[in-house]
Amino acid sequence: MKTFPSEFAELLTPKGRRILEGRDREACGALLRPGQRFVALSGVLDARKATACRDALEKSLRASLTAMEDPIPPESIWGMTENYAELLPKTVRVKTALLESRRSRSWKAAEEVGLVEMLHSESFAAFAAAVSGRALRRKWGIQVLCYGQGDYAGPHNDHHPEDAEAFDGYVDMHLTFATPAVAHQWLVYSKGGHFTEMQSVNTVGGITVYRLPFWHYTTPLMAKPGAEEDARRWVLLGTFLDAQKERRRGSAIEPPATVTQPAARPG
């Protein structure tokens, strides 16, 4: 049975629809503002529908999750030859649903509940375009992550200097669905060269939109006492490349006409 709607727009509250249509001055084009690389939105997904989506993820995708784990390498300490010259690569511990192949168990489970169709829907990308203020390519990547007790993502910037299409920046949009057993989990990100900003991501139906690259990390998920086995935070993720400057009409997901584009600049 398909719990997720065929169009992302069907999950939206009136506030969410105003953003999608370009009628929310605070949220629309938020990532065009100088220095703003991240925005967290609440009250944009219908609470009842968001809870149903979370329950569908819990029931349908847990059995097909794959562990993704990159621990701190020992040589980051014992390979040092100079004081205070330590370098930390990206570390992470989380589970993921593999949606790259139609033959995978995760893809089949996600398709059965309507998740794949919704993440590929026009309104999903249109919402990202409205908040980012940028025209986005029609082909975008999708992913499902699931954080459990103690799972985290260490400091990283998501820069891809070897990829010409992503070098100047790109957009990520995350939908969060946490279980009631989660006590807290935070996104910490940099401002002015320091990790001074922090946003709770322990939400059911919260949306975060990023203009990458920039430095950030996700703190370990902490469960309420005695509820470690039931504490999970599901993240539905879309990754969008900027549309080409020279493009045919209809070949990109355009932001609403009410969002004003600034002069072209890197990132």
DRENTIDO-14522 format. One line per 3 residues: their letters; for each residue x, y, z of C-alpha. Coordinates in Angstrom, 3 decimals. Example, Ala and Ser with C-alpha at 12.3 -4.5 7.8 and 13.67 -1.06 7.14 Angstrom:
<sites>
as = 12.300 -4.500 7.800 | 13.670 -1.060 7.140
</sites>
This chain:
<sites>
mkt = 0.000 0.000 0.000 | 1.389 3.412 -0.973 | 1.577 5.698 2.055
fps = 3.614 8.409 0.367 | 1.732 10.578 -2.140 | 2.803 10.690 -5.775
efa = 3.496 14.421 -5.398 | 5.413 15.920 -2.476 | 3.017 18.889 -2.521
ell = 0.284 16.667 -1.087 | 2.168 16.560 2.250 | 2.334 20.340 2.584
tpk = 0.442 22.563 4.987 | -0.889 25.943 3.784 | 2.434 27.447 4.870
grr = 4.304 24.840 2.832 | 2.195 25.585 -0.234 | 2.914 29.289 0.101
ile = 6.625 28.475 -0.026 | 6.157 26.175 -3.022 | 4.253 28.913 -4.847
grd = 6.778 31.627 -3.999 | 4.504 33.523 -1.612 | 6.575 33.326 1.590
rea = 9.066 36.193 1.744 | 11.101 34.704 4.587 | 11.599 31.199 3.168
cga = 11.574 31.786 -0.592 | 15.045 32.514 -1.916 | 16.480 32.223 1.604
llr = 19.728 30.702 0.347 | 20.342 33.636 -1.981 | 21.047 35.879 0.999
pgq = 24.748 36.660 1.476 | 26.375 34.249 3.912 | 23.294 32.052 4.397
rfv = 24.066 28.434 3.541 | 21.396 26.660 5.578 | 17.730 27.065 6.523
als = 15.487 24.959 8.778 | 11.727 25.020 8.166 | 8.961 23.868 10.491
gvl = 5.201 23.728 10.101 | 5.431 22.984 6.384 | 4.468 19.292 6.414
dar = 1.080 18.162 7.699 | 1.722 16.586 11.127 | -0.665 13.654 10.664
kat = 0.699 12.822 7.227 | 4.287 13.169 8.424 | 3.626 10.703 11.239
acr = 2.121 8.246 8.760 | 5.209 8.605 6.567 | 7.494 7.894 9.507
dal = 5.498 4.806 10.443 | 5.705 3.569 6.839 | 9.491 3.982 6.879
eks = 9.705 2.094 10.157 | 7.584 -0.764 8.854 | 8.862 -1.067 5.298
lra = 12.525 -0.058 5.111 | 14.210 -1.105 8.360 | 14.859 -4.661 7.202
slt = 16.684 -3.530 4.057 | 18.999 -0.916 5.581 | 22.747 -1.190 5.056
ame = 25.357 -0.008 7.545 | 27.605 2.866 6.475 | 30.540 3.283 8.832
dpi = 33.800 5.195 8.501 | 35.516 5.413 11.915 | 38.380 7.676 12.972
ppe = 41.534 6.158 11.427 | 44.219 5.293 14.033 | 46.882 6.970 11.880
siw = 45.133 10.302 12.464 | 46.862 10.136 15.860 | 49.706 7.622 15.627
gmt = 50.756 8.690 12.144 | 51.411 12.275 13.233 | 54.979 13.556 13.126
eny = 54.352 17.155 14.266 | 52.454 18.655 17.206 | 48.997 20.095 16.415
ael = 49.153 18.984 12.775 | 46.269 16.524 13.087 | 43.896 16.049 10.158
lpk = 40.485 14.410 10.539 | 38.761 12.905 7.475 | 34.982 12.643 7.371
tvr = 33.758 10.064 9.862 | 30.247 8.669 9.988 | 28.078 5.913 11.398
vkt = 24.574 5.602 10.014 | 22.398 3.199 8.055 | 21.237 3.835 4.512
all = 18.684 2.449 2.084 | 20.297 1.778 -1.263 | 18.156 3.390 -3.967
esr = 20.703 3.369 -6.793 | 19.511 0.051 -8.213 | 15.962 -1.005 -8.998
rsr = 16.988 -4.567 -8.095 | 17.924 -3.729 -4.496 | 15.648 -4.697 -1.592
swk = 15.579 -1.082 -0.433 | 14.438 0.237 -3.805 | 11.650 -2.332 -4.030
aae = 10.462 -1.570 -0.495 | 10.611 2.198 -1.118 | 8.752 1.827 -4.408
evg = 5.972 -0.218 -2.794 | 5.135 2.542 -0.303 | 5.374 5.276 -2.950
lve = 8.566 6.830 -1.617 | 10.572 6.640 -4.848 | 7.795 8.288 -6.836
mlh = 7.401 11.102 -4.323 | 11.148 11.842 -4.142 | 11.197 12.031 -7.943
ses = 8.107 14.253 -8.106 | 8.160 17.687 -9.712 | 6.956 19.412 -6.551
faa = 9.786 17.905 -4.467 | 12.382 19.609 -6.666 | 10.217 22.731 -7.006
faa = 10.206 23.189 -3.240 | 14.020 23.006 -3.192 | 14.156 25.531 -6.026
avs = 11.803 27.897 -4.179 | 13.886 27.911 -0.986 | 17.266 27.957 -2.704
gra = 16.129 30.569 -5.236 | 17.988 28.779 -8.005 | 17.000 26.880 -11.127
lrr = 17.825 23.197 -10.640 | 18.504 20.339 -13.028 | 15.704 17.890 -13.599
kwg = 17.784 14.827 -12.780 | 18.591 14.720 -9.071 | 19.887 12.159 -6.604
iqv = 17.772 10.651 -3.829 | 18.809 8.830 -0.671 | 17.399 7.520 2.608
lcy = 19.416 7.629 5.838 | 18.488 6.247 9.244 | 20.291 7.385 12.405
gqg = 20.056 5.133 15.470 | 21.421 5.449 18.990 | 24.894 7.022 18.834
dya = 24.888 7.437 15.046 | 26.400 10.649 13.735 | 28.253 12.389 10.901
gph = 31.530 14.081 11.801 | 32.733 17.484 10.569 | 32.763 17.715 6.773
ndh = 32.053 20.279 4.055 | 30.621 18.247 1.127 | 32.856 20.031 -1.375
hpe = 33.491 18.226 -4.689 | 36.374 20.143 -6.301 | 36.913 17.468 -8.963
dae = 33.316 17.624 -10.178 | 32.885 20.531 -12.591 | 29.075 20.436 -12.222
afd = 29.165 20.708 -8.409 | 32.331 22.726 -7.908 | 30.585 26.099 -7.502
gyv = 27.920 24.736 -5.168 | 24.739 22.673 -5.156 | 21.577 22.183 -3.103
dmh = 20.589 19.456 -0.641 | 17.114 19.136 0.875 | 16.403 16.843 3.838
ltf = 13.057 15.720 5.251 | 13.296 14.439 8.835 | 11.053 11.883 10.545
atp = 12.154 11.025 14.106 | 10.575 8.432 16.367 | 9.197 9.450 19.806
ava = 12.103 7.613 21.504 | 14.674 10.190 20.306 | 15.823 12.607 23.008
hqw = 17.931 14.850 20.795 | 20.132 15.214 17.739 | 21.638 18.453 16.457
lvy = 23.088 19.875 13.290 | 26.089 22.084 14.086 | 27.402 24.361 11.351
skg = 29.926 27.108 10.823 | 29.464 30.839 10.642 | 32.352 33.262 10.307
ghf = 34.839 30.414 10.409 | 33.620 28.876 13.678 | 31.171 26.113 14.643
tem = 28.846 28.529 16.437 | 25.426 27.610 14.978 | 23.226 24.721 16.113
qsv = 19.792 23.491 15.021 | 17.743 20.616 16.421 | 16.899 17.982 13.797
ntv = 14.756 15.909 16.148 | 11.554 16.637 14.248 | 8.686 14.836 12.530
ggi = 8.286 16.555 9.179 | 10.986 19.187 9.542 | 12.759 20.331 6.363
tvy = 16.333 21.551 6.099 | 17.788 23.003 2.902 | 21.518 23.477 2.338
rlp = 23.642 25.421 -0.110 | 26.757 23.274 -0.105 | 29.677 23.256 0.439
fwh = 30.084 24.508 3.984 | 31.370 23.023 7.242 | 28.852 21.153 9.395
ytt = 28.341 17.992 11.406 | 25.524 15.959 12.960 | 25.822 15.096 16.640
plm = 25.289 11.530 17.907 | 21.612 10.661 18.181 | 20.662 10.225 21.833
akp = 17.665 8.161 22.914 | 15.390 8.758 25.850 | 16.416 6.596 28.864
gae = 15.664 2.941 28.238 | 14.424 3.548 24.676 | 17.660 2.991 22.747
eda = 16.230 0.210 20.571 | 13.351 2.363 19.356 | 15.224 5.628 18.735
rrw = 15.659 6.422 15.036 | 15.698 9.484 12.828 | 14.859 8.939 9.172
vll = 16.179 11.397 6.610 | 14.843 11.606 3.045 | 17.395 13.424 0.954
gtf = 17.484 15.057 -2.461 | 20.673 16.400 -4.066 | 20.202 18.992 -6.822
lda = 22.761 20.421 -9.236 | 22.319 23.955 -10.526 | 20.727 24.199 -13.956
qke = 22.966 25.206 -16.816 | 22.975 28.931 -17.541 | 22.206 28.317 -21.198
rrr = 19.187 26.035 -21.274 | 16.007 25.365 -23.182 | 12.677 26.422 -21.709
gsa = 11.272 23.629 -19.564 | 14.592 21.818 -19.197 | 15.048 22.858 -15.536
iep = 13.048 23.213 -12.330 | 12.714 26.981 -12.035 | 12.119 28.897 -8.784
pat = 8.810 30.772 -8.585 | 8.722 33.988 -10.573 | 8.377 35.970 -7.325
vtq = 11.896 34.915 -6.240 | 14.438 37.464 -7.442 | 17.729 36.136 -8.750
paa = 20.892 38.013 -7.687 | 23.816 38.744 -9.949 | 25.750 35.585 -10.754
rpg = 28.438 34.691 -8.223 | 30.315 31.510 -7.221 | 28.537 29.148 -4.797
</sites>
